[in-house]
């Protein structure tokens, strides 16, 4: 029986797999519009992006995955949480890293989308630095076609999962923040959890709706070294967001 919040795990293969996340690491967050398996050009593009930008961590939304088929490059370990199964394929959020997560937990939104009646999935992962510090990563695909009150309550609910963590943190993904009230909710999240948003220079390349950007990378306990919105070669209706960070604290 299909369990939408079930985690699909795949260990990394090959010599690139690490025990610890490097103190200086690159990441991307990208709503891939289910094209990571459907588009033949996707994996060659992704490999090139990883090599050029030295990417260690990837957060995908609307990813396509199956337990018996490689859904991402084999040198990356994956944890994925589905919110939809169709035709024997699973779709949801996927977090991939050259460092296997120490812990990963999936959550479903309490509410459902009004148009298609599906929940949204969230994925909470922890990665260890060499000094024992843990990076908490929340991969978000926020509820979309619902009233602002439901959006706000879902945000409050998923932020409960991170409030006990006092170390480095990344919250990133597609926040479906397409009106002023939703933007204010994100601003409140930043305030409460001492988060910064990457101030991307290429704002026009970020997927937007009603004039509001949808995709963000929020962070704390890290120094931002570099950032960019990268041309996704029309492999999705979103472009990948890139950030390079350095760990700046050793609080355990």
Long-range contacts (C-beta under 8 A, 24 or more apart in sequence): 2-82, 2-85, 4-81, 4-82, 4-83, 4-84, 4-85, 4-92, 4-108, 4-118, 4-119, 4-121, 5-81, 5-82, 5-106, 5-107, 5-108, 5-121, 6-81, 6-82, 6-106, 7-79, 7-80, 7-81, 7-104, 7-105, 7-106, 7-123, 8-65, 8-66, 8-67, 8-78, 8-79, 8-80, 8-81, 8-82, 8-90, 9-77, 9-78, 9-79, 9-80, 9-104, 10-67, 10-70, 10-71, 10-77, 10-78, 11-77, 11-100, 12-74, 12-75, 12-76, 12-77, 12-97, 12-98, 12-100, 13-74, 13-75, 14-74, 14-75, 16-75, 16-98, 17-75, 17-77, 17-98, 17-99, 17-100, 18-98, 18-99, 19-99, 19-128, 20-99, 20-128, 20-129, 20-130, 21-56, 21-57, 21-97, 21-99, 21-127, 21-128, 21-129, 21-135, 22-56, 23-129, 23-130, 23-246, 23-247, 24-225, 24-244, 24-245, 24-246, 24-247, 25-56, 25-57, 25-244, 25-245, 26-53, 26-54, 26-55, 26-56, 26-57, 26-226, 26-242, 26-243, 26-244, 26-245, 27-55, 27-56, 27-57, 27-58, 27-59, 27-170, 27-172, 27-217, 27-242, 27-243, 27-244, 27-245, 28-53, 28-55, 28-57, 28-58, 28-59, 28-230, 28-240, 28-241, 28-242, 28-243, 29-58, 29-59, 29-60, 29-61, 29-139, 29-172, 29-173, 29-215, 29-216, 29-217, 29-240, 29-241, 30-58, 30-59, 30-60, 30-61, 30-232, 30-236, 30-238, 30-239, 30-240, 30-241, 31-60, 31-61, 31-62, 31-141, 31-173, 31-174, 31-207, 31-214, 31-215, 31-236, 31-237, 31-238, 32-60, 32-61, 32-62, 32-63, 32-64, 32-235, 32-236, 32-238, 33-62, 33-235, 33-236, 33-237, 33-238, 34-62, 34-63, 34-64, 34-91, 35-64, 35-235, 35-236, 36-60, 36-63, 36-64, 36-65, 36-71, 36-72, 37-64, 37-65, 37-69, 37-71, 37-89, 38-64, 39-235, 41-233, 41-235, 42-235, 43-72, 43-73, 45-232, 45-233, 45-235, 46-72, 46-73, 47-73, 49-230, 49-240, 53-230, 53-242, 53-244, 54-244, 55-242, 56-97, 56-98, 56-99, 57-95, 57-96, 57-97, 57-98, 57-99, 57-127, 57-137, 58-94, 58-95, 58-96, 58-97, 59-93, 59-94, 59-95, 59-137, 59-139, 59-172, 59-173, 60-93, 60-94, 60-95, 60-96, 60-139, 61-93, 61-139, 61-140, 61-141, 61-173, 61-174, 62-91, 62-92, 62-141, 62-174, 63-91, 63-92, 63-93, 63-94, 64-89, 64-90, 64-91, 65-89, 65-90, 65-91, 65-92, 65-94, 66-90, 72-96, 77-101, 79-104, 79-123, 79-125, 80-123, 81-106, 81-107, 81-121, 81-122, 81-123, 82-121, 83-108, 83-109, 83-118, 83-119, 83-120, 83-121, 83-141, 84-118, 92-121, 92-123, 92-141, 93-121, 93-122, 93-123, 93-139, 93-140, 93-141, 93-173, 94-123, 94-139, 95-123, 95-125, 95-137, 95-139, 97-127, 99-127, 99-128, 101-125, 101-126, 101-127, 102-126, 102-127, 102-128, 102-134, 105-161, 107-158, 107-161, 109-143, 109-154, 109-157, 110-153, 110-154, 110-157, 111-143, 111-146, 111-150, 111-153, 111-154, 113-143, 113-144, 113-145, 113-146, 114-145, 114-146, 115-145, 120-144, 120-154, 122-158, 122-161, 124-161, 124-162, 129-168, 129-247, 131-250, 131-252, 132-252, 133-167, 133-168, 133-247, 133-249, 133-250, 133-251, 133-252, 134-165, 134-167, 134-168, 134-252, 135-167, 135-168, 135-169, 135-170, 135-247, 136-162, 136-165, 136-167, 136-168, 136-169, 136-170, 137-169, 137-170, 137-171, 137-172, 138-162, 138-169, 138-170, 138-171, 138-172, 138-173, 139-172, 139-173, 140-171, 140-172, 140-173, 140-174, 140-175, 141-173, 141-174, 141-176, 142-173, 142-174, 142-175, 142-176, 142-177, 143-176, 144-176, 148-179, 148-181, 148-182, 151-176, 151-181, 151-182, 151-185, 152-181, 152-185, 155-185, 155-189, 159-189, 159-192, 159-193, 162-193, 163-193, 166-251, 167-221, 167-249, 167-251, 167-252, 168-219, 168-220, 168-221, 168-222, 168-247, 168-249, 169-193, 169-195, 169-219, 169-220, 169-221, 170-217, 170-218, 170-219, 170-222, 170-245, 171-195, 171-218, 171-219, 172-216, 172-217, 172-218, 172-241, 173-215, 173-216, 174-207, 174-214, 174-215, 174-238, 175-214, 175-215, 175-216, 176-209, 176-214, 177-212, 177-213, 177-214, 177-216, 178-208, 178-209, 178-210, 178-212, 178-214, 179-210, 179-212, 180-212, 182-212, 183-212, 186-216, 189-218, 190-218, 193-220, 194-220, 195-219, 195-220, 196-220, 196-224, 198-224, 198-227, 198-241, 198-243, 199-227, 200-227, 200-228, 200-229, 200-241, 201-227, 201-228, 202-228, 202-229, 203-229, 205-229, 205-231, 205-239, 206-239, 206-241, 207-237, 207-238, 207-239, 214-238, 215-241, 216-241, 217-241, 217-243, 219-243, 219-245, 221-247, 221-248, 221-249, 221-251, 222-246, 222-247, 222-248, 223-247, 223-248
